[in-house]
Amino acid sequence: MYKIAVMGDWDSIYGFGALGFETFPVTDPVEAEKKLRDLAEKQTAVVYITEALAKQIDKAIASYASEPLPAIILIPGASGNTGEGMLAVKRSVEQAVGSDIIFGDN
């Protein structure tokens, strides 16, 4: 069975444990890259990462962009929304359909 994991600062991720997700409180970028690699090797299906942490490990995240697993989804942290998660969704949709259908062409 595939698993779902959440990575980020403790205040942002602790509630996900109640949903049955594996939570990994991590703020150090080196540790976060190791954990992401470990989750990918264990065939974790989805990894939610707080936007703040994702910004620190963007190259590691990009290395999984063409892989089937894990799907890496950015989420806002307790400190707020930076907009990076929505931009990632926007880029994915543009790549899939060849047009910006979420925000319209500006």
N, C-alpha and C positions, 0 to 999 in steps of 0.2 A: 504494500500500500504506500502511495506517495504521501509525503509529509509537507507541511507548510511551516515555514520559520519566519521569525521577525527579529531583525537586528537594529540596535540603536541604543540610545541612552535609556536607562531604567525607567525614568518618569514617562517616557513616550511609549514604551512597549509592554509594561507590566500587565495591562488589562487584556492583552491578546492571549495570555495563558488561560484565561477563563473560557476562551473559545476553542481551546484544544491545540493551539499553535505552540510550537516550540519557541521559547523566547531566549535570546542571547543578548544580554546587556553588554554592549561593547562600545567604547568611544575612541580607543586607540586605533589609528588607521592600519598599522601593521597587523595588529591582532584581528581587526575586521577583515582584512584581505585573507588571512589564514582561515578564518571561520567561513568565509564565503567559499573558498576553495574546498574546504572540508564538506560543506553542505552540498556543493555541486558533485563531489565524488560520491556522496551517499545518495545521489539521485533524488534530492529534495526537489519537489515539483515547483514550489513557489517560495521566493524569498522576498519578504517585504523589508525595505531598508529605509530608515528615516532620511529625509532629504539632506539634513546636515551631515550625517555620516556618509551618505552617497557622494556628496561633494568632495570628500576627502579621499575616496577610493574609486573615483570615476574611471580610471584606466582599468582597474580590475573588473569593474562592472561591464565596461565596454567589451572586454575579452569574451564575455558570455553572450553577446548580442546575437551571434549567428548559431548559437547552440540551442537545441530543443529544450534542454533543462539546465539550470532552473530558469523559470520566468522571474525576472527581477523587477519589482514594482516599488517605486518610490512613494513614501507616505509622509505627510507632515508630522513633525515632532511636537512635543509639548511646548516648545518655544515658538511655534507658529508655522505657517505655510510660506515657503519661499517661492512657490510656483514651479519648481523644477519637476515635480511629479506630473503636472499638467502638460508641461513642455515635452516630457518624455512620451506621454500618451499622444500628443499632437504629432510628434515626429513618427511614431509608429503607424498612426493612421495615414499620414501622408505617404509613407513608404508602401503601405498595403494597397491604398486605393489611388495613389498618384495625385491627390488633391487634398487641400485643407478643408475638410468638411465640418470640423469642430468649431473653428473660429471664423471661417469664411476668408476669402482672399482679401488682404489689405493692401 
